[in-house]
Amino acid sequence: MGKYAGVIKRVRDYGAANLFSADLLPIAEAIMAQNDSETGIDWALLLEQVDSTEERSRLAGIFMDDDHLDEIDANKAFDQCRMSRDRSMLKDGDVKELKKELSRLDSDSERYWEILRKLDTLRNKKSQLL
């Protein structure tokens, strides 16, 4: 993300919290903040923010040796990451929780129909992602 200013903008527009897990979100936000600065991105400073030694080593390898990214289509990679994340979010909590709640409601209630509409919207969104 940090190597491609256009992708940083897309991440910012889409919302970093929608793409990154809670443990990586602070790093993504720091990259976006440093990208806006005059001095650019300080990769060593970013690595200091990572608590896990294993994760720090993994990220250091990615940050320092990015030759594997030379031929990548960054926008396509972003789109694939976004779609994958969207799919996994649709599979997991939302649908299951909504179905559980729906099973406990009376079909005459406003909430029942609200959940049905939401499930239909999620199903349509999921089919568009596949």
N, C-alpha and C positions, 0 to 999 in steps of 0.2 A: 504494500500500500504506500509506504513512504517514498518509494522510488518514482512513483507516477502521480504527478500533481492532479491530473484529471481523475484518477481513481480516488484520490483523497477527497476531492470535491463530491464525487458520487457517494462515497461512504458517509460524508457529512450530511448530504441531502437525504439519504436513505435512513440514516441514524445508525451510529456505531453500535448502539445497544441492540439493534436488530440483527447484527452480524456476528458479534463477538460474545463469547462467554464472559461471565462476570469477572473471572480472573484475568482475562486479556483486555477487557474494556479500558482500564486505566492506561495501558500502553497505547492502544489505538487512539484514545483521546489526547495523549501526550504527543503522539506523532502529528495529529491534526493541528494541535496548538503550535508545535515547533515549526510546522510547515508554513504557518502564517508569519513567523518571525523573520527578521532580516538575516539572522545567522544560519538559518536552515536547521536541519535535524541533527542533533547530537546523539548518535547511536549509543555511545558509551553511557551517557546520562540516562537514556531510556532503560538500558540493561540494569542499571543500579536499582531501578524501581521494581524489578521482578524478584519476588521473595524466594521462589523455588530455584535451587541450584540447577536442577535438571532442566527446567524450562529456560533458565538464563543461558545455559550452554547451547540448547537447541536454537534459541533465538539469535545468539551470537553467531552461530554458524550460518544462519540465514542472512543476518545483517551484513556480516563481513565478507562472505563469499556468495555473491549474487550473480555469478556468471550464468547460472542455470536460468536466470530470468531474462537474459538478453533477447531471446527469440519468442518470448511470451506475448500474447495479445492481452494486455492488462485489462482492457474493458471486457473482453470475453471471459476472462478468469473471474472478474468481479460479478458478471451476470450469472455465471455458473455457481459461484459461492452463494449469491443471493437466492437463487432458485433452490439450491440444496437446503439452505437454512429455512426458507419458506416452507418447503415440503416437510421437513422434520418438525417444524412447529405445528403444522396442520395435523400430522400423525399423532403427536403426543397429547399434551394436556387438554387443549381446548375442546376437541371433539368428545373425548371421553368424559370430561367433566360436564359438558352440556348434556350429553346423553343420560348421564346419571341423574342430573337435575330434572330432566324432562320426564324420566320414568316415575318421579315422585309427584309430579304435578297433575292437576285435573285439566282435562282438555278444554274446559271452559275458561280457564284463566288466561289473562293477558300475557303473562310470562311464558306460558306454554307455547303460544303462537310466536312470541318474540324469539324463543329458542329455535323453533322450527325454521323461521326465516334465517336466523344466523347460521344454522347447520346447512341450509341450502346454499347460502352465500359461500361458506367454507368449502362445500363440495364443489361448487362451480370454480372457485379459485384454485382448488387442488387439481381439477381436470385441466385447467388452463396451464398449470405448471408442468403437467406430464407430457 
